[in-house]
Structure formats: structure tokens, C-alpha cells
Amino acid sequence: MRFLVVDDSQDSCDLTEAALLAAGYTEVRTAHSAWEAFKLLDIGWPSRRDGAQADIVLLDIVMPEVDGIEACARIRSDERYADVPIIMVTSLDDVESLGNAFVAGATDYITKPVNRVELLARVRAALRLKSELERRLARERELLVFMSSWGERRASLWIDDATGLFVGEVAEAYLMATTESESAAPSAVLVLAIDGFDAFRSAHGETAARAILARVAHAVRGLAANIGVVAAAYRNGLILLVGPELAAEPARALGETLRTTVSTLDFVDSESIIPNQVTASVAVATGRIGASLDRIYLLTNAISNVRNAEAAGGDRVVAVAV
């Protein structure tokens, strides 16, 4: 990891640099003004270099000429630093200044005098967040490449009109297209079923049933976007989530989050057709997949187990290792 510590105080720079070096981070540079930081980061200079010149920036708020808030905004305006963590360092007990710093694009903050344990905790948290974001963006790029291979098919064929999610066949194809380099990594398939969905549809009709499904799908879509999994909907009401490189414990935790989220949704219906509370069952199938047959088995196993969970009373998560 390449660090840049920006502070007009030599003592503060030295203390922060020493703490990082002692923790095993060997590439630490310092700057004593925003202008010096811009030069090291290659921001606003004619000879623009490719890529970011630092992986994380620790930036003092109070500096002469250009303060940390303005410097943070300037750094964020360069596309190379759009996702680089910027941790503000401040001795101010000033909510407004910190608020402005976050508006400018700050990731986190620590206070002076810098506490070594707090510094390293914030740094590690920022780097974990950066790593997860990079993985999610990589997944999105892979999916876009995959979708482009569908040729001239219209986008409307890929999206379920009631839920706004991909149609189930898209997620299936994405699962089948997992690269060989990922096949040794743990992967997960989650299937969510709204408890009693078929009976409700038979009693109240397709329109009312699709209204429930759309509300649940909206919540699932938000969770999937934050975690970086691909979500899709089947015509029969099942919702599928594909998580290449998603290990068993995080996958089960996601399943519990999905179940809890559905149970806390508010459903408002003027005719009182839609029930006040809806529950869901979630099946989580995880394993190290190789051949296409293994991937199909992961999917069918999850679908089978979610139906069993429904039959056993619903509102539960079933996790199986394949």
C-alpha cells in the first residue's frame, strides 16, 4: 500500500509516518502543503502519469493557503482518485468542518493527537472498503462484458419488468460463465422465496402478487448492489443471487439479512388485499465449483432447499455446503 500523509506540521507527519512504518507499511510519503501533495499525486501537472500515485491519503484539515477540505475536493475531482480512501486528520471539535469534509469526498476521519491504534484501525477499515468496492466494480464490468456478448438482443429481454432485476436466465448464464481462475474459490448461490406466494397469487390474482414481489425485489436490489452479487428474478416469484467468490459464512449472513429485511418491510394497500407482513425463506448453497455441471448442481440444490424451507413453515434460512 502506498500512503501519502499531508500535514503542515513536521511533528504530526513524523508521528503518523512512524506509526505506519511500525505497522509494516513501507511505502509512506509525506507532504507539508496541499500544493506539494498535488505534485506528488500528479494532479494538475502537464506530465500526467497513468493511474493513482497513492492508495490511501491522510489529509490534515487545517493547512495554510489551501486547506484540507479544498484539497480533498481537488483530489476527488481527478478520476484516478475517485475511489482512493481519504482520511481527514483534525484537531477541531467542529461538526461543520467534518461535514464539509465528507461533502468534499472524505472517507473517514481521525483526531489529533493521532492515536496509533485508532489510526491503524481506520486505515485497515478504509482499505477493506476499497478492496470490496474494487471487487464489486470488477463484477459489474464482467457482467457488462458478458451482456454485450448477447449481440443485438434488446435490454428489455434481460430485465424483469415487474421487479427491475435481471431475468433468471441472465444470472444462470453469468454463473455458468465463471472463469476458470475463479473456479477454485468458494462460490455461493442464494434463492429467496416469498412464503405462501403461490397461494396468495391464486387467491388475489397476478397483479397483487407482482406488487408484493416488486417490493421485495426493490429491497433485494439494494442489498445486492452493496455487496456485489448479481440478483435476478424468475417468473415463478423466486429471486436468485449469484455470488462468485462469496464464502459460506458471508453468504449465510447475507441470507439472514435478506430474510430479516423482507420481514420488516411495510406493505400498504388501500383495499387490504396485501398482508401487513410478508416473510421469506432463503436457501444458501456454497461450494468450490469447477465444471458447468457443478454450477448447475449448486443452483438446483438451492432451489430445492428453499422449497423445503417453505414447506417446513417458512421464515427461515437453510444453508448447505455442496
Protein Blocks (a to p, Z undefined) as FASTA:
>chain_A
ZZddddfbfklmmmmmmmmmmnopabdcddfbfklmmmmnogoiablcehjfbfbdcddf
bdghiafklmmmmmmmpmklmmgccddddfbdcfklmmmmmmnopabdcdddddfklmmm
mmmmmmmmmmmmmmmmmmmmmmmmmmmmnojacfklmpcfklopacfklmmmmmmmpcfk
lmmpccdddddddehklmmmmmnojklmmmmmmmmmmmmmmmmmmnopacdddfkopacd
ddehiafklmmmmmmmmmmmmmmpccddfklmacfbdcddddddddddfbfmlmmmmmmm
mmmmmmmmmmnngjiaddddZZ
